[in-house]
Amino acid sequence: FGSLARQFRHHALPCRPSPSAPELPASRAPATELQPMAVTAEEVAMHSTETDCWVILDGEVWDVTGFLFVHPGGFQSIMRFAGKDATEEFSILHNPDAIKRHGLDTGAVKAVGRLKK
């Protein structure tokens, strides 16, 4: 493979500009924002381990698996609410922007969707 690469190393291949993508009608245009997934409490309850941990906060479902072992209060404080609604406890201890600032912005927390009522 090396000798073949050396043979073509100095030969530039002609490039043509690719044609621009056709415009899609508004009804077929790709969505710019994903619609939040509706998640049932039963589905959230299935994610209650150290390797797959979801919690509910103010009706929003979050995958906090990546944050468990970097949480300043220790992973046990999150695991108590693994697969459950942690809204009340969370709001007592944290600022409203804590998820964004310490989780979403760092990639340690992922938004899953909204709790299905």
Sequence and secondary structure as in RCSB ss.txt:
>XXXX:A:sequence
FGSLARQFRHHALPCRPSPSAPELPASRAPATELQPMAVTAEEVAMHSTETDCWVILDGEVWDVTGFLFVHPGGF
QSIMRFAGKDATEEFSILHNPDAIKRHGLDTGAVKAVGRLKK
>XXXX:A:secstr
 HHHHHHHTT               TTTS  SS   EEE HHHHHT EETTEEEEEETTEEEE GGGGGG TT H
HHHHTTTTSB HHHHHHHS TTHIIIIIITTTSSEEEEEE  
